[in-house]
Amino acid sequence: MIQELKSPTGRVFLTIETDTFNRWILVDWIGYLTADSIRTGAAAYTEALAKSGFSCVLNDTRSVRGPWDHSMDWVINVWAPNAAAAGLKHFAMVSTPESLADGSAANFYAQLTAFQAEVFDNLSSARAW
């Protein structure tokens, strides 16, 4: 099942898929992310993770436009511990090299301590990890 989250203007900013074959939650972020969209989206896929009983998230940010450093403190200090408590152990983030979003991904990776994470530049490597 795929869940779509939409902005107040009706644009999809996140899709969430519970992949029972691979036993992970696949999330695909799209467009410019606001603090509200990040909080809403992260809460939604953390809930999907907890319900599934899985411990892995495949987080695709290749379609994100712009940085999301405005939410870094919340992501590191609030969301990450909550996600770990919900069962998250392995977090694969796919990012586009040399994009503004990739800078945010690197910043996230450098600060994260709540669970194991890796940043990849392609989906196949992230899936293999």
Summary of the structure (lengths in Angstrom):
residues: 129
radius of gyration: 13.2
end to end distance: 23.0
largest distance: 35.8
contacts: 394
relative contact order: 0.16
helix: 41%
strand: 31%
